[in-house]
Amino acid sequence: MSTSHFRAALQRLTGQSLRRALSPLESASGPVVDYAGRTVILLSSNDYLGLAAHPRVIQSAVEATERYGAGSGASRLVSGSLPPHRSLEAALAKFKGTEGALVFGAGYLANVGVIPNLIGRGGLILADRLCHASLIDGCRLSRADFRVFRHGDCAHLETLLRRRSDNRRTLIITEGLFSMDGDVAPLDDLVRLAEQYDALLYVDDAHGTGIMGAGGRGTIEQFGLEGRIPFHMGTLSKALGSYGAYVVGSDDFVQYLLNVARSFIFTTALPPAMAAAASAAIAIVETEPERRARLWANRHYLFKGLQNQGFRLTATVSPILPVLIGDAAKASAFADRLLAHGVYATAIRPPTVPDGTSRIRFTVTAAHTTDQLDEALQAVQRAGRETGLL
């Protein structure tokens, strides 16, 4: 295959306003960043609690690196399990109120490793239409029959459950907090249907961990369902400010995954620094609830400001504040004008979101100041007028 094939594909993406490129930053992620020599306000980070730059988190990573090295050497099943990994899994199990936890190298690796070992050929998967790509790929790898139900529509899900043959093994899959829309799954109804129809429920709480629930334990805590959802996954790379992912559940479940999940068995373990940083972040989540309070105050402030300007947002209930544009070219133009006015907020376009739903996905953190949010809102208003969106 010649390079002309790739060039033509890139040209098609460019013509559809769907081509992506990396943005060169020169500073750590934070409320403001250095972009091409300019200081701009960052409203596209998932570092919801501002823990990626927290001194205790950084120091824990430094100390682990100095003691255990920059890399883990191999899979933990091959070269051994280091103290930072074991400590992190113990902290996660305690934090989530489960018997055990298993750490994966990334959320993608967790989902493609776990789902095929929950269900296989002959089974049925019913997944929310807006599930993350890693969940969809995990479904495909399972070789089970795969159907989607309308986003958050438990009546549609129940219709699909009723249609299945008797005693067919069934797995329901959802995100807890949806990463592109900022809304939450109706977990109480999903649990009820899973129990009623003898199905398993798998929840990806990557974006809920650290920010949702009274103790920051996630969307499952928010719904008071800890005892009724036997296992779930989440990541260390959003509110916990580090990198990697986890699955929590019973000891038997964790040991089962350790023996069968290919993306755990055949992947070099998370660097010790990342494991130690995540452990420090969990401790901060548990002992500094004021960070969550600041996050939610900032969320309400920015949400109200965007609404008052007349923008149309999704049904978000979280620090993820997507402004719906629709057309990919218009969303890209809006993002360009935002950057020109000192705000870095990425245009989210297909295939990340469905056709016709391109958007600017604003995300706010506990580290943003009110002055920064006011400056950002002024930039949003100017960019909206310049692009004809206001």
C-alpha atoms as a printed R data frame, in Angstrom:
    type eleno elety resid chain resno       x       y      z
1   ATOM     1    CA   MET     A     1   0.000   0.000  0.000
2   ATOM     2    CA   SER     A     2   1.510   3.331 -1.070
3   ATOM     3    CA   THR     A     3   1.618   6.459  1.047
4   ATOM     4    CA   SER     A     4  -0.845   8.077 -1.368
5   ATOM     5    CA   HIS     A     5  -3.588   6.003  0.272
6   ATOM     6    CA   PHE     A     6  -2.874   7.604  3.638
7   ATOM     7    CA   ARG     A     7  -2.605  11.055  2.085
8   ATOM     8    CA   ALA     A     8  -5.993  10.649  0.402
9   ATOM     9    CA   ALA     A     9  -7.563   9.497  3.664
10  ATOM    10    CA   LEU     A    10  -6.155  12.526  5.462
11  ATOM    11    CA   GLN     A    11  -7.490  14.810  2.739
12  ATOM    12    CA   ARG     A    12 -10.966  13.325  3.150
13  ATOM    13    CA   LEU     A    13 -10.825  13.908  6.900
14  ATOM    14    CA   THR     A    14  -9.691  17.482  6.309
15  ATOM    15    CA   GLY     A    15 -12.572  18.083  3.901
16  ATOM    16    CA   GLN     A    16 -15.041  16.814  6.502
17  ATOM    17    CA   SER     A    17 -13.493  18.939  9.299
18  ATOM    18    CA   LEU     A    18 -12.650  15.689 11.105
19  ATOM    19    CA   ARG     A    19  -8.862  15.658 10.877
20  ATOM    20    CA   ARG     A    20  -7.076  15.739 14.211
21  ATOM    21    CA   ALA     A    21  -3.648  17.011 15.198
22  ATOM    22    CA   LEU     A    22  -1.638  17.149 18.391
23  ATOM    23    CA   SER     A    23  -1.524  20.466 20.248
24  ATOM    24    CA   PRO     A    24   1.961  21.301 21.569
25  ATOM    25    CA   LEU     A    25   1.865  22.310 25.227
26  ATOM    26    CA   GLU     A    26   4.988  23.481 27.053
27  ATOM    27    CA   SER     A    27   3.795  23.184 30.662
28  ATOM    28    CA   ALA     A    28   2.121  20.786 33.040
29  ATOM    29    CA   SER     A    29  -1.636  20.378 32.832
30  ATOM    30    CA   GLY     A    30  -3.391  22.862 35.065
31  ATOM    31    CA   PRO     A    31  -5.961  25.657 35.049
32  ATOM    32    CA   VAL     A    32  -3.610  27.571 32.735
33  ATOM    33    CA   VAL     A    33  -1.036  26.148 30.327
34  ATOM    34    CA   ASP     A    34   1.699  27.386 28.015
35  ATOM    35    CA   TYR     A    35   0.475  26.896 24.455
36  ATOM    36    CA   ALA     A    36   2.937  27.935 21.738
37  ATOM    37    CA   GLY     A    37   4.471  30.553 23.978
38  ATOM    38    CA   ARG     A    38   1.127  31.935 25.193
39  ATOM    39    CA   THR     A    39  -0.575  31.432 28.529
40  ATOM    40    CA   VAL     A    40  -4.111  30.184 27.940
41  ATOM    41    CA   ILE     A    41  -6.884  28.909 30.189
42  ATOM    42    CA   LEU     A    42  -7.297  25.157 29.851
43  ATOM    43    CA   LEU     A    43 -10.914  23.971 29.870
44  ATOM    44    CA   SER     A    44 -10.354  20.509 28.384
45  ATOM    45    CA   SER     A    45  -8.669  18.578 31.205
46  ATOM    46    CA   ASN     A    46 -10.083  15.612 33.113
47  ATOM    47    CA   ASP     A    47  -7.890  16.484 36.106
48  ATOM    48    CA   TYR     A    48 -11.075  17.457 37.932
49  ATOM    49    CA   LEU     A    49  -9.580  17.905 41.411
50  ATOM    50    CA   GLY     A    50  -6.292  19.421 40.295
51  ATOM    51    CA   LEU     A    51  -4.355  16.526 41.797
52  ATOM    52    CA   ALA     A    52  -1.936  15.975 38.911
53  ATOM    53    CA   ALA     A    53   0.128  18.900 40.201
54  ATOM    54    CA   HIS     A    54  -0.517  18.385 43.914
55  ATOM    55    CA   PRO     A    55   2.821  18.442 45.838
56  ATOM    56    CA   ARG     A    56   2.025  15.230 47.748
57  ATOM    57    CA   VAL     A    57   1.117  13.395 44.557
58  ATOM    58    CA   ILE     A    58   4.278  14.572 42.807
59  ATOM    59    CA   GLN     A    59   6.480  13.755 45.802
60  ATOM    60    CA   SER     A    60   5.036  10.249 46.046
61  ATOM    61    CA   ALA     A    61   5.846   9.691 42.368
62  ATOM    62    CA   VAL     A    62   9.388  11.017 42.813
63  ATOM    63    CA   GLU     A    63  10.097   8.843 45.856
64  ATOM    64    CA   ALA     A    64   8.744   5.728 44.129
65  ATOM    65    CA   THR     A    65  10.883   6.426 41.067
66  ATOM    66    CA   GLU     A    66  14.010   6.909 43.165
67  ATOM    67    CA   ARG     A    67  13.386   3.678 45.059
68  ATOM    68    CA   TYR     A    68  11.931   1.368 42.392
69  ATOM    69    CA   GLY     A    69  13.021   2.889 39.074
70  ATOM    70    CA   ALA     A    70  11.193   4.455 36.140
71  ATOM    71    CA   GLY     A    71   9.693   1.221 34.820
72  ATOM    72    CA   SER     A    72   8.345  -2.035 36.203
73  ATOM    73    CA   GLY     A    73  10.388  -4.283 33.940
74  ATOM    74    CA   ALA     A    74   7.665  -6.693 32.868
75  ATOM    75    CA   SER     A    75   4.240  -8.005 33.681
76  ATOM    76    CA   ARG     A    76   3.722  -8.414 37.418
77  ATOM    77    CA   LEU     A    77   3.179 -12.135 36.803
78  ATOM    78    CA   VAL     A    78   6.647 -12.340 35.273
79  ATOM    79    CA   SER     A    79   8.916 -10.024 37.246
80  ATOM    80    CA   GLY     A    80   7.019  -9.689 40.502
81  ATOM    81    CA   SER     A    81   4.627  -7.270 42.148
82  ATOM    82    CA   LEU     A    82   6.175  -4.138 43.629
83  ATOM    83    CA   PRO     A    83   5.035  -2.478 46.886
84  ATOM    84    CA   PRO     A    84   3.476   0.563 45.114
85  ATOM    85    CA   HIS     A    85   1.179  -1.752 43.133
86  ATOM    86    CA   ARG     A    86   0.151  -3.742 46.175
87  ATOM    87    CA   SER     A    87  -0.405  -0.623 48.250
88  ATOM    88    CA   LEU     A    88  -2.504   0.950 45.536
89  ATOM    89    CA   GLU     A    89  -4.728  -2.098 45.185
90  ATOM    90    CA   ALA     A    90  -5.250  -2.221 48.946
91  ATOM    91    CA   ALA     A    91  -6.109   1.497 48.957
92  ATOM    92    CA   LEU     A    92  -8.536   1.091 46.069
93  ATOM    93    CA   ALA     A    93 -10.332  -1.842 47.691
94  ATOM    94    CA   LYS     A    94 -10.683   0.107 50.940
95  ATOM    95    CA   PHE     A    95 -11.795   3.268 49.120
96  ATOM    96    CA   LYS     A    96 -14.379   1.381 47.078
97  ATOM    97    CA   GLY     A    97 -15.506  -0.928 49.878
98  ATOM    98    CA   THR     A    98 -14.667  -4.178 48.090
99  ATOM    99    CA   GLU     A    99 -12.582  -7.240 48.942
100 ATOM   100    CA   GLY     A   100 -10.027  -6.722 46.218
101 ATOM   101    CA   ALA     A   101  -8.743  -4.612 43.353
102 ATOM   102    CA   LEU     A   102  -6.575  -5.178 40.291
103 ATOM   103    CA   VAL     A   103  -4.657  -2.398 38.540
104 ATOM   104    CA   PHE     A   104  -4.377  -2.253 34.738
105 ATOM   105    CA   GLY     A   105  -2.131  -0.109 32.568
106 ATOM   106    CA   ALA     A   106  -5.005   2.006 31.201
107 ATOM   107    CA   GLY     A   107  -8.780   2.184 31.146
108 ATOM   108    CA   TYR     A   108  -8.790   0.847 27.606
109 ATOM   109    CA   LEU     A   109  -6.773  -2.179 28.719
110 ATOM   110    CA   ALA     A   110  -9.124  -2.804 31.624
111 ATOM   111    CA   ASN     A   111 -12.265  -2.809 29.498
112 ATOM   112    CA   VAL     A   112 -10.899  -4.956 26.677
113 ATOM   113    CA   GLY     A   113  -9.461  -7.337 29.264
114 ATOM   114    CA   VAL     A   114 -12.455  -7.680 31.553
115 ATOM   115    CA   ILE     A   115 -15.495  -7.773 29.266
116 ATOM   116    CA   PRO     A   116 -14.448 -10.843 27.197
117 ATOM   117    CA   ASN     A   117 -13.961 -12.697 30.476
118 ATOM   118    CA   LEU     A   118 -17.440 -11.865 31.742
119 ATOM   119    CA   ILE     A   119 -19.236 -13.184 28.687
120 ATOM   120    CA   GLY     A   120 -18.394 -14.982 25.472
121 ATOM   121    CA   ARG     A   121 -19.776 -16.579 22.350
122 ATOM   122    CA   GLY     A   122 -23.466 -17.424 22.749
123 ATOM   123    CA   GLY     A   123 -24.027 -14.688 25.310
124 ATOM   124    CA   LEU     A   124 -25.771 -11.348 24.863
125 ATOM   125    CA   ILE     A   125 -24.386  -7.872 25.602
126 ATOM   126    CA   LEU     A   126 -26.716  -4.882 25.913
127 ATOM   127    CA   ALA     A   127 -24.778  -1.611 26.034
128 ATOM   128    CA   ASP     A   128 -25.801   2.018 26.268
129 ATOM   129    CA   ARG     A   129 -25.510   3.693 22.867
130 ATOM   130    CA   LEU     A   130 -23.068   6.309 24.149
131 ATOM   131    CA   CYS     A   131 -20.611   3.927 25.811
132 ATOM   132    CA   HIS     A   132 -16.916   4.701 25.429
133 ATOM   133    CA   ALA     A   133 -14.970   3.179 22.544
134 ATOM   134    CA   SER     A   134 -13.025   0.917 24.914
135 ATOM   135    CA   LEU     A   135 -16.284  -0.628 26.120
136 ATOM   136    CA   ILE     A   136 -17.469  -1.165 22.554
137 ATOM   137    CA   ASP     A   137 -14.184  -2.806 21.598
138 ATOM   138    CA   GLY     A   138 -14.393  -5.034 24.679
139 ATOM   139    CA   CYS     A   139 -17.859  -6.092 23.557
140 ATOM   140    CA   ARG     A   140 -16.611  -6.955 20.088
141 ATOM   141    CA   LEU     A   141 -13.676  -8.942 21.429
142 ATOM   142    CA   SER     A   142 -16.019 -11.038 23.590
143 ATOM   143    CA   ARG     A   143 -17.677 -12.552 20.485
144 ATOM   144    CA   ALA     A   144 -21.020 -12.345 22.264
145 ATOM   145    CA   ASP     A   145 -24.041 -11.001 20.396
146 ATOM   146    CA   PHE     A   146 -24.015  -7.251 20.855
147 ATOM   147    CA   ARG     A   147 -26.965  -4.842 20.912
148 ATOM   148    CA   VAL     A   148 -27.250  -1.222 21.997
149 ATOM   149    CA   PHE     A   149 -30.113   0.418 23.855
150 ATOM   150    CA   ARG     A   150 -31.002   4.074 23.523
151 ATOM   151    CA   HIS     A   151 -28.989   6.313 25.799
152 ATOM   152    CA   GLY     A   152 -30.269   6.046 29.364
153 ATOM   153    CA   ASP     A   153 -33.497   4.433 28.142
154 ATOM   154    CA   CYS     A   154 -34.344   1.641 30.572
155 ATOM   155    CA   ALA     A   155 -37.690   0.966 28.873
156 ATOM   156    CA   HIS     A   156 -35.813   0.150 25.667
157 ATOM   157    CA   LEU     A   157 -33.361  -1.979 27.626
158 ATOM   158    CA   GLU     A   158 -36.191  -3.920 29.229
159 ATOM   159    CA   THR     A   159 -37.726  -4.559 25.813
160 ATOM   160    CA   LEU     A   160 -34.444  -6.096 24.678
161 ATOM   161    CA   LEU     A   161 -34.206  -8.160 27.863
162 ATOM   162    CA   ARG     A   162 -37.709  -9.537 27.340
163 ATOM   163    CA   ARG     A   163 -36.910 -10.566 23.769
164 ATOM   164    CA   ARG     A   164 -33.939 -12.738 24.652
165 ATOM   165    CA   SER     A   165 -34.255 -16.468 24.984
166 ATOM   166    CA   ASP     A   166 -34.702 -17.955 28.444
167 ATOM   167    CA   ASN     A   167 -31.595 -18.380 30.609
168 ATOM   168    CA   ARG     A   168 -29.328 -16.689 28.070
169 ATOM   169    CA   ARG     A   169 -26.256 -15.246 29.768
170 ATOM   170    CA   THR     A   170 -26.582 -11.461 29.525
171 ATOM   171    CA   LEU     A   171 -24.288  -8.553 30.343
172 ATOM   172    CA   ILE     A   172 -25.528  -4.945 30.634
173 ATOM   173    CA   ILE     A   173 -22.837  -2.304 30.118
174 ATOM   174    CA   THR     A   174 -22.890   1.392 30.908
175 ATOM   175    CA   GLU     A   175 -20.709   4.274 31.935
176 ATOM   176    CA   GLY     A   176 -21.517   5.711 35.341
177 ATOM   177    CA   LEU     A   177 -20.797   9.304 34.345
178 ATOM   178    CA   PHE     A   178 -20.792   9.671 30.569
179 ATOM   179    CA   SER     A   179 -17.569  11.233 29.391
180 ATOM   180    CA   MET     A   180 -18.874  13.211 26.421
181 ATOM   181    CA   ASP     A   181 -22.307  14.271 27.690
182 ATOM   182    CA   GLY     A   182 -21.675  14.738 31.403
183 ATOM   183    CA   ASP     A   183 -24.885  12.989 32.449
184 ATOM   184    CA   VAL     A   184 -25.183   9.947 34.686
185 ATOM   185    CA   ALA     A   185 -26.628   6.538 33.950
186 ATOM   186    CA   PRO     A   186 -29.887   5.591 35.697
187 ATOM   187    CA   LEU     A   187 -27.992   3.085 37.811
188 ATOM   188    CA   ASP     A   188 -30.878   2.392 40.189
189 ATOM   189    CA   ASP     A   189 -33.107   1.250 37.315
190 ATOM   190    CA   LEU     A   190 -30.254  -0.614 35.635
191 ATOM   191    CA   VAL     A   191 -29.581  -2.549 38.827
192 ATOM   192    CA   ARG     A   192 -33.270  -3.333 39.204
193 ATOM   193    CA   LEU     A   193 -33.455  -4.690 35.648
194 ATOM   194    CA   ALA     A   194 -30.233  -6.676 36.050
195 ATOM   195    CA   GLU     A   195 -31.612  -8.314 39.183
196 ATOM   196    CA   GLN     A   196 -35.060  -8.889 37.698
197 ATOM   197    CA   TYR     A   197 -33.742 -10.491 34.508
198 ATOM   198    CA   ASP     A   198 -30.745 -12.280 36.054
199 ATOM   199    CA   ALA     A   199 -28.175 -10.269 34.095
200 ATOM   200    CA   LEU     A   200 -24.730  -9.008 35.021
201 ATOM   201    CA   LEU     A   201 -24.138  -5.250 35.167
202 ATOM   202    CA   TYR     A   202 -20.727  -3.778 34.316
203 ATOM   203    CA   VAL     A   203 -20.141  -0.108 35.124
204 ATOM   204    CA   ASP     A   204 -17.281   2.027 33.807
205 ATOM   205    CA   ASP     A   205 -16.913   4.777 36.424
206 ATOM   206    CA   ALA     A   206 -13.790   6.388 34.988
207 ATOM   207    CA   HIS     A   207 -15.161   9.925 35.203
208 ATOM   208    CA   GLY     A   208 -17.198   9.465 38.372
209 ATOM   209    CA   THR     A   209 -14.402   8.248 40.620
210 ATOM   210    CA   GLY     A   210 -13.162  11.001 42.904
211 ATOM   211    CA   ILE     A   211 -15.939  13.506 42.243
212 ATOM   212    CA   MET     A   212 -19.339  11.810 42.504
213 ATOM   213    CA   GLY     A   213 -20.928  10.668 45.761
214 ATOM   214    CA   ALA     A   214 -20.664  12.113 49.254
215 ATOM   215    CA   GLY     A   215 -17.181  10.642 49.737
216 ATOM   216    CA   GLY     A   216 -16.016  10.952 46.143
217 ATOM   217    CA   ARG     A   217 -16.225   7.188 45.709
218 ATOM   218    CA   GLY     A   218 -18.077   7.526 42.439
219 ATOM   219    CA   THR     A   219 -21.423   7.243 40.759
220 ATOM   220    CA   ILE     A   220 -22.240   3.949 42.468
221 ATOM   221    CA   GLU     A   221 -21.855   5.622 45.858
222 ATOM   222    CA   GLN     A   222 -24.026   8.510 44.697
223 ATOM   223    CA   PHE     A   223 -26.869   6.082 44.022
224 ATOM   224    CA   GLY     A   224 -26.242   4.119 47.236
225 ATOM   225    CA   LEU     A   225 -25.708   0.907 45.299
226 ATOM   226    CA   GLU     A   226 -22.344  -0.301 46.605
227 ATOM   227    CA   GLY     A   227 -23.774  -3.583 47.856
228 ATOM   228    CA   ARG     A   228 -25.739  -4.337 44.696
229 ATOM   229    CA   ILE     A   229 -23.102  -3.858 41.971
230 ATOM   230    CA   PRO     A   230 -20.539  -6.601 42.620
231 ATOM   231    CA   PHE     A   231 -17.731  -5.231 40.449
232 ATOM   232    CA   HIS     A   232 -16.863  -2.204 38.351
233 ATOM   233    CA   MET     A   233 -13.916  -0.400 36.814
234 ATOM   234    CA   GLY     A   234 -12.526   3.098 36.848
235 ATOM   235    CA   THR     A   235  -9.378   4.995 36.008
236 ATOM   236    CA   LEU     A   236  -6.557   6.672 37.873
237 ATOM   237    CA   SER     A   237  -6.078   9.317 35.172
238 ATOM   238    CA   LYS     A   238  -9.010  11.662 35.728
239 ATOM   239    CA   ALA     A   239  -9.801  12.985 39.203
240 ATOM   240    CA   LEU     A   240  -6.940  10.961 40.718
241 ATOM   241    CA   GLY     A   241  -4.426  12.822 38.568
242 ATOM   242    CA   SER     A   242  -2.204   9.837 37.710
243 ATOM   243    CA   TYR     A   243  -2.404   7.126 35.055
244 ATOM   244    CA   GLY     A   244  -3.789   3.609 34.776
245 ATOM   245    CA   ALA     A   245  -7.033   1.887 35.705
246 ATOM   246    CA   TYR     A   246  -8.527  -0.503 38.222
247 ATOM   247    CA   VAL     A   247 -11.191  -3.145 38.581
248 ATOM   248    CA   VAL     A   248 -12.678  -3.791 42.026
249 ATOM   249    CA   GLY     A   249 -14.791  -6.659 43.298
250 ATOM   250    CA   SER     A   250 -14.554  -9.853 45.308
251 ATOM   251    CA   ASP     A   251 -11.217 -11.580 45.901
252 ATOM   252    CA   ASP     A   252 -12.341 -14.454 43.683
253 ATOM   253    CA   PHE     A   253 -13.219 -12.055 40.867
254 ATOM   254    CA   VAL     A   254  -9.869 -10.290 41.113
255 ATOM   255    CA   GLN     A   255  -7.927 -13.560 41.167
256 ATOM   256    CA   TYR     A   256  -9.948 -14.777 38.185
257 ATOM   257    CA   LEU     A   257  -9.015 -11.694 36.160
258 ATOM   258    CA   LEU     A   258  -5.385 -11.987 37.186
259 ATOM   259    CA   ASN     A   259  -5.384 -15.425 35.559
260 ATOM   260    CA   VAL     A   260  -7.422 -14.772 32.413
261 ATOM   261    CA   ALA     A   261  -7.344 -11.074 31.414
262 ATOM   262    CA   ARG     A   262  -4.920 -10.918 28.504
263 ATOM   263    CA   SER     A   263  -4.445  -7.146 28.764
264 ATOM   264    CA   PHE     A   264  -3.187  -7.664 32.323
265 ATOM   265    CA   ILE     A   265  -1.157 -10.825 31.769
266 ATOM   266    CA   PHE     A   266   0.664  -9.662 28.647
267 ATOM   267    CA   THR     A   267   1.319  -6.002 29.529
268 ATOM   268    CA   THR     A   268   4.194  -4.493 31.473
269 ATOM   269    CA   ALA     A   269   2.975  -3.292 34.849
270 ATOM   270    CA   LEU     A   270   2.130   0.325 35.563
271 ATOM   271    CA   PRO     A   271   5.274   2.353 36.416
272 ATOM   272    CA   PRO     A   272   5.809   2.467 40.198
273 ATOM   273    CA   ALA     A   273   5.582   6.276 40.147
274 ATOM   274    CA   MET     A   274   2.054   6.179 38.738
275 ATOM   275    CA   ALA     A   275   0.883   3.662 41.325
276 ATOM   276    CA   ALA     A   276   2.358   5.677 44.195
277 ATOM   277    CA   ALA     A   277   0.890   8.912 42.832
278 ATOM   278    CA   ALA     A   278  -2.575   7.357 42.622
279 ATOM   279    CA   SER     A   279  -2.339   6.102 46.219
280 ATOM   280    CA   ALA     A   280  -1.471   9.622 47.367
281 ATOM   281    CA   ALA     A   281  -4.381  11.029 45.373
282 ATOM   282    CA   ILE     A   282  -6.857   8.625 46.989
283 ATOM   283    CA   ALA     A   283  -5.690   9.777 50.421
284 ATOM   284    CA   ILE     A   284  -6.248  13.401 49.403
285 ATOM   285    CA   VAL     A   285  -9.743  12.646 48.096
286 ATOM   286    CA   GLU     A   286 -10.574  11.082 51.450
287 ATOM   287    CA   THR     A   287  -9.093  13.847 53.605
288 ATOM   288    CA   GLU     A   288  -9.719  17.017 51.586
289 ATOM   289    CA   PRO     A   289 -13.452  17.161 50.768
290 ATOM   290    CA   GLU     A   290 -13.081  20.903 50.246
291 ATOM   291    CA   ARG     A   291 -11.504  20.147 46.868
292 ATOM   292    CA   ARG     A   292 -14.726  18.513 45.739
293 ATOM   293    CA   ALA     A   293 -16.677  21.468 47.111
294 ATOM   294    CA   ARG     A   294 -14.564  23.893 45.057
295 ATOM   295    CA   LEU     A   295 -14.983  21.750 41.972
296 ATOM   296    CA   TRP     A   296 -18.764  21.786 42.258
297 ATOM   297    CA   ALA     A   297 -18.864  25.512 42.997
298 ATOM   298    CA   ASN     A   298 -16.791  26.124 39.857
299 ATOM   299    CA   ARG     A   299 -18.991  23.762 37.889
300 ATOM   300    CA   HIS     A   300 -22.179  25.589 38.850
301 ATOM   301    CA   TYR     A   301 -20.558  28.978 38.126
302 ATOM   302    CA   LEU     A   302 -19.397  28.042 34.616
303 ATOM   303    CA   PHE     A   303 -22.610  26.169 33.815
304 ATOM   304    CA   LYS     A   304 -24.754  29.170 34.755
305 ATOM   305    CA   GLY     A   305 -22.497  31.496 32.772
306 ATOM   306    CA   LEU     A   306 -22.752  29.388 29.612
307 ATOM   307    CA   GLN     A   307 -26.510  29.080 29.998
308 ATOM   308    CA   ASN     A   308 -26.914  32.827 30.510
309 ATOM   309    CA   GLN     A   309 -25.050  33.455 27.270
310 ATOM   310    CA   GLY     A   310 -27.645  31.361 25.435
311 ATOM   311    CA   PHE     A   311 -25.627  28.261 24.594
312 ATOM   312    CA   ARG     A   312 -27.334  24.872 24.363
313 ATOM   313    CA   LEU     A   313 -25.795  22.285 26.676
314 ATOM   314    CA   THR     A   314 -26.391  18.590 27.125
315 ATOM   315    CA   ALA     A   315 -28.319  17.282 30.136
316 ATOM   316    CA   THR     A   316 -25.114  17.380 32.150
317 ATOM   317    CA   VAL     A   317 -25.040  17.071 35.933
318 ATOM   318    CA   SER     A   318 -21.256  17.099 36.249
319 ATOM   319    CA   PRO     A   319 -18.109  19.190 35.681
320 ATOM   320    CA   ILE     A   320 -18.285  18.075 32.024
321 ATOM   321    CA   LEU     A   321 -20.112  20.928 30.260
322 ATOM   322    CA   PRO     A   322 -20.614  20.169 26.547
323 ATOM   323    CA   VAL     A   323 -21.876  23.060 24.403
324 ATOM   324    CA   LEU     A   324 -23.694  21.503 21.462
325 ATOM   325    CA   ILE     A   325 -22.816  22.925 18.026
326 ATOM   326    CA   GLY     A   326 -23.892  20.155 15.651
327 ATOM   327    CA   ASP     A   327 -21.755  20.769 12.586
328 ATOM   328    CA   ALA     A   328 -18.124  19.654 12.818
329 ATOM   329    CA   ALA     A   329 -16.771  22.607 10.816
330 ATOM   330    CA   LYS     A   330 -18.585  25.107 13.038
331 ATOM   331    CA   ALA     A   331 -17.342  23.376 16.184
332 ATOM   332    CA   SER     A   332 -13.764  23.510 14.884
333 ATOM   333    CA   ALA     A   333 -14.104  27.176 13.982
334 ATOM   334    CA   PHE     A   334 -15.480  27.942 17.450
335 ATOM   335    CA   ALA     A   335 -12.539  26.147 19.086
336 ATOM   336    CA   ASP     A   336 -10.098  28.111 16.919
337 ATOM   337    CA   ARG     A   337 -11.654  31.434 17.948
338 ATOM   338    CA   LEU     A   338 -11.647  30.385 21.603
339 ATOM   339    CA   LEU     A   339  -7.932  29.711 21.382
340 ATOM   340    CA   ALA     A   340  -7.375  33.063 19.716
341 ATOM   341    CA   HIS     A   341  -9.025  34.644 22.761
342 ATOM   342    CA   GLY     A   342  -6.962  32.634 25.258
343 ATOM   343    CA   VAL     A   343  -9.112  29.570 26.008
344 ATOM   344    CA   TYR     A   344  -8.052  26.056 25.075
345 ATOM   345    CA   ALA     A   345 -11.157  23.880 24.703
346 ATOM   346    CA   THR     A   346 -11.203  21.125 22.115
347 ATOM   347    CA   ALA     A   347 -13.881  20.546 19.492
348 ATOM   348    CA   ILE     A   348 -15.263  17.032 19.911
349 ATOM   349    CA   ARG     A   349 -16.347  15.582 16.573
350 ATOM   350    CA   PRO     A   350 -17.324  12.204 15.082
351 ATOM   351    CA   PRO     A   351 -16.468   9.412 15.604
352 ATOM   352    CA   THR     A   352 -15.997  10.411 19.252
353 ATOM   353    CA   VAL     A   353 -19.612  11.611 19.282
354 ATOM   354    CA   PRO     A   354 -22.491  10.748 16.908
355 ATOM   355    CA   ASP     A   355 -22.858  12.563 13.591
356 ATOM   356    CA   GLY     A   356 -24.521  15.931 13.927
357 ATOM   357    CA   THR     A   357 -23.608  16.350 17.604
358 ATOM   358    CA   SER     A   358 -20.180  17.997 17.422
359 ATOM   359    CA   ARG     A   359 -19.497  20.129 20.457
360 ATOM   360    CA   ILE     A   360 -17.059  22.000 22.621
361 ATOM   361    CA   ARG     A   361 -16.601  19.859 25.703
362 ATOM   362    CA   PHE     A   362 -15.723  22.304 28.449
363 ATOM   363    CA   THR     A   363 -14.411  20.749 31.637
364 ATOM   364    CA   VAL     A   364 -13.810  22.694 34.823
365 ATOM   365    CA   THR     A   365 -11.568  21.767 37.742
366 ATOM   366    CA   ALA     A   366 -11.191  22.610 41.400
367 ATOM   367    CA   ALA     A   367  -8.029  24.528 40.525
368 ATOM   368    CA   HIS     A   368  -9.719  27.181 38.381
369 ATOM   369    CA   THR     A   369 -10.244  30.576 40.003
370 ATOM   370    CA   THR     A   370 -13.369  32.686 39.593
371 ATOM   371    CA   ASP     A   371 -11.311  35.294 37.736
372 ATOM   372    CA   GLN     A   372 -10.158  32.633 35.266
373 ATOM   373    CA   LEU     A   373 -13.716  31.471 34.719
374 ATOM   374    CA   ASP     A   374 -14.890  35.044 34.172
375 ATOM   375    CA   GLU     A   375 -12.116  35.575 31.626
376 ATOM   376    CA   ALA     A   376 -13.049  32.300 29.930
377 ATOM   377    CA   LEU     A   377 -16.726  33.267 29.749
378 ATOM   378    CA   GLN     A   378 -15.821  36.567 28.111
379 ATOM   379    CA   ALA     A   379 -13.745  34.684 25.540
380 ATOM   380    CA   VAL     A   380 -16.584  32.226 24.933
381 ATOM   381    CA   GLN     A   381 -19.000  35.073 24.301
382 ATOM   382    CA   ARG     A   382 -16.643  36.805 21.856
383 ATOM   383    CA   ALA     A   383 -15.912  33.553 20.009
384 ATOM   384    CA   GLY     A   384 -19.620  32.734 19.864
385 ATOM   385    CA   ARG     A   385 -20.424  36.076 18.257
386 ATOM   386    CA   GLU     A   386 -17.539  35.838 15.796
387 ATOM   387    CA   THR     A   387 -18.660  32.401 14.601
388 ATOM   388    CA   GLY     A   388 -22.364  33.249 14.448
389 ATOM   389    CA   LEU     A   389 -23.317  30.930 17.277
390 ATOM   390    CA   LEU     A   390 -24.652  33.806 19.390
